[in-house]
Amino acid sequence: MKVGVVGLGAIGSLFFNRVLHHINPKNVARSKADRANQVYALVKDNQVPHLKKVAILDQLRHPILEVPTDVSPNADAFRTDFDQEGRSLDVLLVTVKSTDTYEVAARLKVSGAWQKSQRHVVHDALNTQAGNAISKHSLLISLQNGEAPAVDLHLLSVRVGLGNVKILKDVLETDNVLHGVTYMGGVSVSPGTVIQGGDGMTTIQNAEHLSDSVQDTLGRFCQLLAASGWDR
């Protein structure tokens, strides 16, 4: 499946590192059969030249895992052309701050399948190579930090997660949006590099109210997270 992340802060970088390391840890060419899973980061154009590698570090800043992204194929995770490839993302994980959700949604809308003719609008925002990244069939997951283990998940979701979900639904005119809360901790060093904090549970809303195909997509996404060691 094709998954993406927008927002390479702490949580986004943890996700991107884990999945990319699972898919292609040594940045080697792979056969088409080996490319069943692909991960992309929708980043600003001016960030791309600095993304030579991504890493999860321990508290002493020693690499827990490190993945080269200086050349293809892993470099393609930042320079994608979904229009040319002809297939949008199956899942997009939105890990930006709550205050940035509306802006990101608006940028995704003008760079996506809805208004391809306006892709130039986001030239200095999201990577313009990522036009048509999402479609009406894509599943979006708004994932936010949990405040503490004692926080009531439902109340937190109502206050933060569902607000972000409503913004994404309204702006992108899709029902395929879920919310999630994670207690995976981290401190962002730079886009794609993060100091890992404490481990913790991640909870994603179920998709029972959505189509069978979206439910299947969510199931496959959760399997990919587990295989990538998201909980480690």
Secondary structure, 3 states (H helix, E strand, C coil): CEEEEECCCHHHHHHHHHHHHHHCCCCCCCCHHHHCCEEEEECCHHHHHHCCEEEEECCCCCEEEEEECCCCCHHHHCCCCHHHHCCCCCEEEECCCHHHHHHHHHHHHHHCCCCHHHHHHHCCCCCHHHCCCCCCCCEEEEEEECCCCCCCHHHHHHHHHHHHHHHHHHHHCCCCEEEEEECCCEEEEECCEEEECCCCCEEECCCCCCCHHHHHHHHHHHHHHHHCCCCC
